[in-house]
Amino acid sequence: MTEENTWMVIQHNNTELTRLRPSPGGNQHSVHFDYSTEEEQLLAAISQSEHCEQELSYQCRKSRLLNTPEGSPFSWWLGGPGAGRVQTYWGGSQPGSQQCACGLQGDCVDPQHYCNCDADRMEWTEDSGMLTHKESLPVKSLVLGDIQRPGSEAAYRVGPLSCHGDKNFWNAAFFDKETSYLHFPTFHGELSADISFLFKTTASSGVFLENLGIKDFIRIELSSSTQVVFSFDVGNGPLEVRVESSAPLNDNRWHRVQAERNIKEASLRLDELPAATQEAPADGHFHLQLNSQLFIGGTASRQKGFRGCIRSLQLNGVTLDLEERASITPGVRPGCPGHCSSYGSFCQNQGRCVERDAGFQCDCSLSAYTGVFCHTEVSAGFKSETSVSYTFKEPYELSRNSSALPSSIYSDMTLRGENVSLSFRTNQSPAVLFYVSSYYREYLALLINKHDMLEVRYKLDGSRDVEVLRSAAKSLADGQLHTVSIRRLTDSVSVQIDQNAREDFNLTSDGEFGAIKSLVLGRVYGSDDLDPDLARLASLGFTGCLSVVRFNSISPLKAALLHPDTSPVSITGPLIQSNCGSSSSANPYEAENTHHLSDQSGSVGSGQPLVNAIRTDSAVIGGVIAVVIFVIVTGLAITARFLYRRKETYRNQEVKGVKQDDSQDFPFNNQADSQNASGENPKEYFI
């Protein structure tokens, strides 16, 4: 999965890695997978999604898989609608190939075979990958054959089905001429019609759709640059519903139209404007009888056609495939250009909008955030021993004996300014948050001093003393989330903390940060080049939370958490991804999704696969559900008792004439009981 998409995940009854041992007398092991949704809904989700995938993994020792290249396969799986069709390829490969991923890539452990497991070795190996052909999904059954021999061991895993995108939502057609149109079979909406679509245009008028009968008709059109009209005739004369917009509709931005008609009334909604309605005549005809083709973007009555884009067109819940029809129709193009002009503002925090054939995508590579719209903060909890080091471009050559290094070596790593931003949460002071070093013994350091105030230390000349810029903001080591922004241009530096006023400073050095070497978050190891005072502080490490760290175009924390294998980062100590950078989180170490990225081991035991690990998150969820049920039942019991006692009190008052002030059973007048009751249950539960 990628961070740019929002995924729908459909679970089945066994997504764990499951181990198989030799089973004398049994030639095959068969397993069936039951999904958490009905078959019809499952297939509809696959059909409507842009992309679906499912992991298929086989870990083996002396257990062959597909018996490649020419033999009959030992194992296969069934996938697709119904009981599924037999498939003899594996994850990461192509249908019908009878190969695994390594066969396509040419890197199997035995070049004579197309699967690693078919090498039939005593060492543990693996064949795994993603199944991505929607026609073969989901995996319904798995049959494993070579598990009966002495010494054969294997483990399999079939992951959940994961899909993203709605191919219907971006299904669009572009009409570049007023005379161009698409036609579909007659629309059958005799008693009810429910039509919805989005349009984008620069024209002031045009017909979106029209379907004619002998006398009856139905039509939706842009009658002016500010008005949409829904009109029809069921034999009682034309009926119109209009919606007027205060803003122009030909602004080349997407607008939604929803039109509905039944035997009682007709309604029309435009964007978020109030719906306009029109009641049908009490007496008369109510069947809409049409017999011509349905015209989209044009009209059979030779009225002015539509020029622009129409997408996501649905008639009575059925999406019309505009792109398929546009691909074979002159004057109409599938898809729609210029999505970023409409939705580019959705990409936040320096995210860049990228045009796609069907829709758009926010590129978050230059953002410190992640998520579909680059809006999800990337945060991590640090311990005192945690260190994240990002290494900048290495010099082409380095002479340790030379007293002066050629400036040309570092010319592309010399900065005359930088933009630094990050959020933090800590109770520690003093503490170094951020440190950038140089091959010239220059540095930039951001720290909290012993007075809980922020300091920015610049040393841009190795022969001069460090320059310390102190912010006036106080109490920064209070466990609350604080945001810092630092901008430097040559000798001018500005610092802003949270919503406080910006503070401006001037440096006395030449303002050139030469030959930057590395950036460190957390503890600084090997601090021989530091000033003694900063070296002492750097050795203490940082305990707390860092979030959305950005240095110019680099996001070192994001690189360490999300792309550790492809980024020039090294991690020492525990680095815990969490939501501690959220303003709603008060615990720096709160981690809903925890990934320990250091000291990872790729093996379990003697190289055996990890099988059926205990899922503690399921236990926690079960516990929470049990507590909620208990609280609800307890609340109902207390309420019933309260109502019963109140009823008895009322009855006693009528019969005996007892005053409320003297009644010990009256729940609102016994102060001692109220205090005891509140003291016994001081917690509040929000369900």
N, C-alpha and C positions, 0 to 999 in steps of 0.2 A: 504494500500500500504506500501511497505517497501522501505527503502532507498537503498537497494542493487540492485534494478532493475530499468530499464528505461521503463516507462509505456506509452502506447498509449491510449489516452482517446478520446472516441467518444461521443459527446454530442447529446441530443435530445431536443425536444421542451419544456420540462418542467422538469427541475432537481431541482426545488425549493420545499421546504416543503409547501404543499398546504392544506388549511383548508377546511373542509366540515361542513356544518350545517344541522340540520334537514330539510328535503324537503318533506312536506306533499304531498301525491299523487304520489310520486316517490319511488318505492321500492328499486331501485338500482342506483348507480352512476357509469358510465362507462367512461373511459378515454383511448385515444389511443396516442401512442408515435411515433413521426416521427423523425428519426435519420438523422444526417447531412451528411450521405453518402449513396450511392446506396445499394440496398439489396444485390446484388452480391458481391460487395466489402466488405460489412459488414460481410457476412458469410465467405468470404475468410479470412478476418482478424482473425475471431474467430477460424477458422479451423487451420490456420497456427501458431497460438500463443501457447506457452507452457501453459499459464494460463490466464483465464479471470474471471472477477468478476463484480458484479453489486449490489449496495445497494438497499434493499427493506425495507422500514420502514413504520410502522403504529402506530400513537400515538392516544390514544383513551380515551374517558370518556363516560361510558354507551354505548359502541359500540363494539359488539362482532365481532370476525374476522373469525376464522375457525370452530367455534362451536364444538370444540373437547370435548370428544374423539370420540363419535359415530355418532354425528349428521351430517347432510348435511352441507357443508361449506357455510357460508354467503358470503364469498368473495373468489375470485380466480384471477389468472392472466394467461395470455397467453404469451408463449415465444418459441423461436426457429424459424426455417425457415418459410417463407410464413407468413400467418396470425398468426402462432403460435399454440401450443397445450395447452390445459387447464392444469394448474398446481395448485395443492391444498396444497402445502407446502409453508413455508415462509422463508425469509432470515435467514441464519444460520442453516437451517435444511436440511434434505435429501429428494430427490424426492420420492413422493408417501407416505410420512409419515403422511401427514395432521397434521403437528406439526410446532411449532415455535422453535427458538433457545433454549428458556428456557425449552421446553419439553424434548429436548435431554440432556440438562445439569441438569435437575431435580431441577430447582430453580424458577419455576413459582410462582407468588404471591398466586395462589390457586392450591395446589397440585392435585386437582381433574381435572384440565384442563392442556392442553399442550401449551397454549398461555396465556400470561398475560391479553390480552384484553378480552379473553373468560370468565374471572372472572366476567365481567359485573359490575364493580364498578364505583362509582361516582368520584373517584379520577383519575387524569390523570396517565396513565401508557403507556407502549410502548412495541412493538415487532419489532425488527429490526435485520438485519444481512446481510451478503453477500451471494448472489447466485453465486455459483462457478462451477456448472455443465454446461459445454459448450454446450451440446446438448439442453439445455433449454434456452439458451441466443440468442439474447437479449430479454428483456421484451418488448412485443409489445402492450399489453393492460392490463388494470387493472379494475376489477369489484368489487365494494364495496357495501355490501348489508345492513348491520344493521345500517342505518343512519337516518331512518324515525321516530324513536320513540321520544317522548318528552324527552328532556334532553340529547339526544345523540349528541356527538360532536366527531370529528375525524380529523386527518390530515395525509396525506400520502406523501411519497417521494420515487421516483425512481431515483436513481443516474445515472450518465453517465456510459457507458460501458468502463471498463478499462482492458487492456490486456498487457501482457509483454512476451518477449521471442519469438524466432522463432524456432519452433520444427524441421523445415527443415534444419536450419543452422547447428545444431549439430547432425543431423541424420547421423550416421556413422556406419561403420563395420570394424572389425579388422580381418585381414587375417594372421593367425599365421603359415601357411604352404604355400609353393609355389604351392602345388597341390590343395589348397582350392579355391573355387570360389562361386559366386552367379550367378544365371541365371534369366533373365526376358524375357518377350515376345519380339518378333522381333522389332527392332528400325525402325520406318518409317521416313526416311529422304531422300526421293527420290530426291527432288530438293534443299533442304537446310538442314543443320545440324548445330545446335548450342549446344555445349557440354561444361559444366564447372563443376569443382570439386576441392577439396583440398585433398592433400595427405601428409602423414608423414611416413618416413621409415628409416631404417638403412641399407637396401639392396642396392646394386649398380645397379640392373636392375630388370625388371619385367613388365608384361603387365597389364595396368589399365583396359582396356575394349576392347572387340572385338566382332564384329558381321559379319557373313559370308553369302555370297550368293553362287550361282553356280560358278560364276567367280568373282563377285564384293565382296568387303569387306571394312570394316572401322575399324581402330585400333589406339589406343593411348597407348604409352608405355614409360617407363623409359629405354632408351637404354644403358645408362652408368650413373655413379654417377653425371655427370654434364650435361646430355643431355636428352631432351624429344622430341619424334618423333610422329607426327600425319601423318598417312598414310591411303590411300584409293585407290580404283580402281572402276571406273564406266564403265569399258569396254575399256578404252583407254590405259591400262597399269598402273602399280602402280605409284602413285604420293606421294611425301613425303615433309613435312614441318618440319624443325628442329629448335630448339632453344637451344643454348649453354649457360650455366651459368658459370660465373667465380668462383663461390663458390660451394662446394659440395651440392647436393640435398638430400643426405642420412644422414642428420644431425639430424634426429629425430625432425624436426621442420616442421610446416605446410607450404606448398607451393601451390599456386593456378595455375590451368591450365585452359585456355580458348581456345577451338578449334572451328573454324567456317568454313563451306564449303557451297558455293552456285555455281551456274552455271558459274560464272565468275572467281572466285578465291577461294583459301583456305588460312586461317590464323591461326597462333598459337601464344599464348601469355603465358609467364611464369612469375608469380609474377609481378614485375614492370618493367621487361625488355622490350625493344622494340619488337613489334610484328613482326614475320616473315611471309611473304606471298609468295604464289606461284600461278601464273595465270593458269587457266584451258586452255587446247588446244582450239584453235579457232573453229576447226571442230572436230566432233566426238560425242561420247555418253555423256550424262550429267545426266541420271537417275541412282540413286544408288539403285540397286535391291538386297535386302537381304531377306533371308528366314530362317536362323537358329535362335536359341535363342540368346539373348544378354548376353554375359558373362562379369561379373564384377570381377576384381581381378584375373582372369584366362583366359584361352583361349581354344577354341575347336581345334585349330591346334597344340596343345601339346607344344606350346612354354612355356618358363619359366613364371610362374605365379608371382603375386605380393605379397610381404610379408610386411605388415604394415597396415596403416589406410587410408581409403577413406571416405570422408564425404561431405555432401551438394552437391550430384551429381544431376545435372539437364540436361535433354535432351529436347531441343526445349521448354524450359520454364517449363517443368514438372519435379518435384522432385521425384526421386525414393526412396521408403521407404526401405533403406538398413537395418535398424534395424529390421523391421518386417520380412524380408526375412532371415536375419542372425539368428534370434531366432529359426528357424526351419531347419537350414542348418548345418550339421556337419563340424567342422574345421573352422567355422567363428563365431565370437562373436559380438553381437550388442554393439554399443558404441565404445569408444576408450579410452584407459588408457593414463595417463600422459599429461593432458592438461596444467597443471601448468608449465611443463618443457618448453612449447612453449609460454605461455601467462602470466606466473607468474610475469614478469617484468611490466605488465600493472598495477598491484596493487601498488599504490604509498603511500608515507607518512606512513610507517609502516603498511600498509594494508597487510593482509596475504592471499595468494592464497589458495583456498579450492577446491579440486577436486569434481566434480559432475559427475553423470553418463553421462549427456549430457552437456559437457562444464565445466566451472569453475565459481567460485564466489570469489570476493574480500571481505574478512571479515574485516570490518573497526572498530570492537569493541575496538581494542587497538590503534586506530588512532584518532587524534583530528579532522580529516577530515571526510567527508561523501561522498556519491555518489557512482556510479557504480564501479569506480576504486579508491575510497578513495582520490579523487582529488578536491572535493568541500569544500572550506573553510567554517567553522561554525563561524559566527560572530554575535555580538549583540551590539546595542547602549545602553549606560548606562547614567542615570541621576544621579544627586548628591545623591539622596536617594536610588538608586538601590544597592542591596547587594545580592550576590549569595554565599551561604555557603555550602560547601561539607564536611560532617562529616565522619571521618575515623572510623575504628572499635572501638566500645566502650569497655572499660575495663570490665573484668569479675566481678570485685567488686571494690568498691571505698570507702575507709574509710576517711571521712572528718576530723576526729580528729587526724589521724596519721600524724606525721611530715615527715615521710619517707615512701613512697609507695613501696611495693615490686617490684623489677625490673622485676620479672617474668611476672607480669601482662601486661607489655608493651613490652616484648621482641620482639614480632613480629611487633611492630610499631616503632622500633628504626632504624634510618637510619644512615649509614656511608657515604652516598652520595646521590645526587639527580640530575636529569636532568630536567630542567625547560625551556620551550620555549613558546613564545606567540608573537602576533603582536598587536600593539595598534596605535591609532590615537587620538590626543587630542590637545587642545589649553590651557589646564589647567596646572598650576604649582603653588605650589607643589601639588602632587597627589599621593596616594597610589594605585598601580596597582594590587598588589598580596600580600597576607599575609597568612602564615601558622603558626598555633599556636601549643603549646605543653602542656600536662598536667604538665610538669615540669617548666612552665613559660619560656620556650625557644621559639624562633620564628625565622622565615625567612620572610623578607619584601623586596619587590621590589617597588621602588618609583621614581618619578621625583622630584628633589629638586627645590628650588626657583630659581635656576640658569638655569633651563631647562636641567639639566644633570641627568643621571641615577645613582641611589644609590642602592646597595644591602646591606641590613643590616642583619647580623647574630648575634644571641645571643644563643649560644649552651651551655652556662653554666650560670645557674640562679644566681650564686654568683658573676659573673664578668660583666663588662660593655659590651655594644653592640659593635660589630666590624663593621665599615662602610667601604664598598668598593665602591670607586667612579670611574666611567668610565670617560674617557677623551672625549667621544663623546658629542657634544654640540647641542643646539637648537632642542631638541627632542619634545618640546611642540609647534610645528609649524603647526599642522593640517595635516601633512603628515603621511603615513603609515610607521612604523618602526618595525623591527623584532628583538627580543632579545632572546639569547640562553645563559643559565647559566648551568654550569656543575661543580659539586663538588665531590671530592673523598677525604674523611677524611679532611685534612686541606688545600688541594689545590683546588682553585676555578678559573675557567676560565669564562670570559664574552665576548660575541661577539654581536655587534649591527650592523644590516644591513650587508653591505659588508666591514665594517671596520676591521682592524686587531684584532685578538684575544688578550684580555688583561688577564694576569695571576696574581693571588693574593694568599697570604698565610694567614691562620688564626692562631691565637695563642692558640685557645682552642683545646680540644682533638679531635674534629672533629666528635662527635657523637651527632646526633639530636634525642633525646629520647622522646618516647611517644607522637608522633604527634597526634593532636586532630582534627583539622579542617583546611580547606582551604577557604579563603574568597576572592572573587573578588568584587571590588567596595567598598562601605562604610562598615566599620567595626563597628557593634553595640556591646555594652557591652564590651568596651575595658578597663576594670579595670586592666587587667594583663599587659597592655602595658606601656612602658616608657612614661612619660608625653609628650615628644616631638612627639613621634610616635602616641600617642593617639590623640593629637590635629590634626595631619595630617590625620589620619584615619577617624576622625569625619567629615572631609570636603567632603568625598565621591569622586567619580570619574565621570567626565562628558566627554564622548567620546566613542570610539569604542574599544572593545577587540575582538580578533579573534584567533582561533586555539590554545587555551590555553591547555598546557600539563604539568603535574607534574608526572614524572616517567611514569607509565602506565595508569594514570588517566587523563581523559579529562573532567574537571568539567563543562566548559561552554557547551560542547556538551551534557553532561548529563542533564543539566538544560533546554536546549532548545528542545532536541529531546526525552528525556526519563525522564521527571520530576516525573512521577508517580512510576517509578521502581528504581529510583536512590536515594541515601541518600543526597538529596539536598533540600535546602529551599531557597525561593526567596522572597525578600522584595522589594517593589517598582516596577516600570515599567522596564521590560526587553524586549527589542525590537529586534527580530531577523531581520537581514538585510544583505546586501552585502557590508557593510562598510569596511570589511577586504580585499576587492578586491583592487588591486593596481590602478584600473581605477576609483574608487570611491573617491570623494573628500569631501563628506559630511558624518560626523560620524553618522548622524541620518538617512541617506538614507536607506529606508526599502521597498523593493519591496514586500516582504512577511512578513507582520507584525503580530506577535502573542503576545498579552499582557498576560503574564503567571502569573501575580499576581492579586489578588483581583477578581478572576473569580467567577461568579455566575452561578449555574447550572439551575436556573429557570428564566422564563420570566413572569412578571406579577404574577398572582396567580397560577403558575404552568402550564400555557398554553404553547403550542409549539410556537416557533417563525415561522411565516408564511410569505413566499414571501418577504424576506428581500431585500431591494434595493441594487443592485449590482453596487457599485460605480466604480468598475474597468471597467465595461462595458461602463459607462458614459465617463470615461476618455479615453478609446479606441475610442469611437465614436467622442469625441472632437478632438483627435489627427488626426483621419481620415479626419474630416472636414477641419482642418487646412491644412493638406497635399493637399487635393483637391483644396482648395482656392489658395495655393501657386502655384500649377501646372497651374491652369487656368490663374492666374495673370501673370505667367512667359510666357505663350503662347501669351497672349495679348500684353505684352511688346515686345516680339520678333516680332510679326506680325507688330506692329506699327513701330518698328525699321527698319524692312525690307522695309516697304512701304515708310517711310520717306527717306531711303537711295536711293530707286528707283527714287523717285521724285527729289532728289538732283542730281542724275546722269543725269536725263532728263533735269533739268534746266541748268546743266553745259554744256551740249551739245548744247542746244538751245540758251542760253543767254551768254555762255562763262564766267560765273561767276567763280571766283577763289575759291578754297577750303578755303583759309584763310579768305575770306570775307563772307562765307556762314554761317548764324546763324543756319541753319537746319542740318548741317553736324555733326553727333553725336560725332565724335572723336576730333573735333577741338575747341569746345566751352568749355573752361576750367571751366567757372563759372557753366555751366549746369552740367558738370561732377561732380563737387564738390557738387552741390545741390542734384544731383541724389544719390550720395553715402551717403549723409547725411540723406536723407529721409528714406533710407532702410539699416540701419547698420547691420541687422541680416543676418545670413547665414542659409539656410535650407538644410540639407542633406537628400535626399529622397531615 
